[in-house]
Amino acid sequence: METTVLANALGFGVRKRGMLGPQSKDVRLCLEDFPSDTFSIADGVVDFLLGAAPNTGAFVIAYSEDPAQKAYLSYLKMGPGPFYVFHTPFHLPQLEVPITVARAVLFNDATVAPKGAPSCEAVTMAKRTLPAGTVLDGLGGYDCYALIERYSVGRAENLLPMGLAEGCTLRKEIEKDQAITFDDVILPGNRLIDSLYEKSVDLFSKYL
């Protein structure tokens, strides 16, 4: 869900449902761990690494063929390009969340906001085989988990967003790791979030 927020803020997509998530020994060397067709200057994607030193943090893979930039990046031992890996070896949400709140309250400043129409959404997957009649327990529960998917695919397949899953009742049995669709569930009645989601789908349908 966090990468979905990031994707929508940047207008990025994913190469496949759930991202690639390759194994990597070191984030600085991760370019060789992704398939060669992962990166494109035409569209950006969000993704993650498994097992890469230094074991936490965030990374960005950037593209540049500017001669001056390439000279400086080569001097700084960032590689030959045109793709370069930048990373921070830490992730400190406990410290960053209060700053995010303060920015919103004191300066009316959003830390992150959608770039425009959704590019991705977090869709609902069965965490175990779920019998008909199961009332889904939502985020952090025992019934389902979320995978990132392109928004156009989610709407074409009528997939249930994870943010709407809690309280939905299954019409039929769903196998483990199967995606759950709107057709598979009965929505709780009179939820504001459902009507807001319907309005968003109508609003952004012209971009599909």
N, C-alpha and C positions, 0 to 999 in steps of 0.2 A: 504493500500500500504506500510505503514511503517513496519507492521509485515511481509509482504512478503519479504522485504529487509532483515529483521532479520532472517527469516526462511531460506532464501537462503545462508546467511552468515554462518549459523550453520548447514545446512543440515537437518533442522527440517521440520515437516509436520503440518497438522491440523487434528483434529478428525472429523470435518465436514466442509462443505462450510460456510465461514463466521465466523468460530470458535464457541465455546460454549458460552462464555461470561456470566457466571452465576452471579446472584445477590449475594452480599457478604456484611456482616456488617463490616468486618475488614480484611485487606489483610493478617494479621498474622494468621488468622483462616481459610483461603480460602481452605485449603486442604479438609475440610468437605463439601465445596460447590460444588466441581466438582464431577461428577460421579466417582465411585470407579475404573472404568477401564480407566480413562483418562490418567493416568501416567504409563509409562513402562520404564524399564531400557534398552529396546531394541531400542527404537526410541524416540526422543524428539519432542515436539509440541510447537507451539506458541499459546497464548490465552490471554484473558483479563478478567477483572472483572467489574461489574456494581455496583456503589454505595458504594464501599468499602472505609472505613476510612484508611488513612488520605486524601482521595479524589483526590490525584494526585501522580505521581511518577511511579516507575517501580518495578516489582517483578520477582524473579527467584525461581523456585522450583527445588531443587537439591536432588540427591540421594547418600547415602553413607551407607555402612555397616561396614566400617573400625572401629575396636574397639576403637582406640585412638581418632578418630574424633567423634565418638558417645559419648564418655565420655566427651569431651570438649563441644560439642554442648548441651548435657544435662545439664552440669554445667552452661552454658550460657543461659539456659531456652529456647532453641530452639525446644524443644519437644523430643519425644522418637525415632523419625525416623521410617523407613529409609529415608522418604522424609522430607525435611526441606524448609521452606520459608524464603528467604532473600529479603529485599526490601529497596528502597531508597524513602523517602517521598517527593520527588520533581522531577520536569521535567522542565528544563530551556533551551528550544531550542534557545531562543534569545541570550543566553550567549554561548551555545555550538556550534552553527553554525560558528561563527568567528574562534573558535579554530580548528574546522574541516577544514576550508579553509586554515588556517595558517599551519596546519600539512601537507596538500597536497602541498602547494606552497613552504614552507621552507624546508621540510624534505622528500618530495616525499613519504609520508606515508598515506595510505588509512585508514580512520577510520573504514570502514567496506567494505568487498569485498566478492564476492561469494566464497563458499567453493569448488564448483565444478559445476556439472550439476545442473540445477534448480530443486528444490524440490517443490516449490510453485510458483504461479503467481496470479496476481490480475485480475480477470475477470470482464467483463462489465455486469451490471444489469440495467434493465429499472427502472428509478425513477418514471415514470408515464406511462400510456398507450400511446404508441408512434405510430402515424399513418404512413403508408407507405409513403416514400418520405422525412421523417424527416432527416435532416442533424444533426448528433449528435454534441453537443457542448463540450463534453469532460469533463475533470477534473473540478470540482467545478461548473458545470453548472446545468441546469434544467432537463436534459434528462436522465442522467445515474449516477450510483454510482458503486463502486468497492467492491467485496468480494474476500477474499483470498480463493484459491482452490489448491489442489495438482496439480502439473504440469502434472502428468500422466493423471489425470482426465480431465484437461483443454484441453490436446491434443487429448484424446480419443473422447471428445465431441465437438471438433473444436471450443472452446469458444474464443471469441474476447478479447484479453488483453485490459485493460483499457487504457494503454499507447498508443494504436493504435486507440482508438474510435473516437477522435476528427476529424470531417470532413467526416466521413463515412455516406453514405446514406442508409436508410433502404429500403429493397426490399419489405417488408410486414409489417403489423401491429404487434407490440410487446406489450404484456400485461404487466402491472405494476408488478415489481419484477421478471420478467422472464429474464433468462440469454440470452444474445445476442451472436450469433455465427457468424463465418466468412460467413456462407451460407446466413445469414440474411442481409448482407450489401454489398454495392458496395464501395470498397476502393478508395480514391482519387488517381489520377494518379501520377506516378513518385515521390513517397516519399521515401527518403533514409531509414527512419525508417522501412518501410515495407520490403525492400530488406534485411536489417540487421536482422530483425526478422526471415525471411525465412531461412537465413543462420544459425541462432542460432538453429532453429528447426531441420535443417538437421544435424548440428553438434552434437546435444544432443539426436537425435532419437535413437541411440544405447543404451541409458540408460533407455528407456521406457520399 
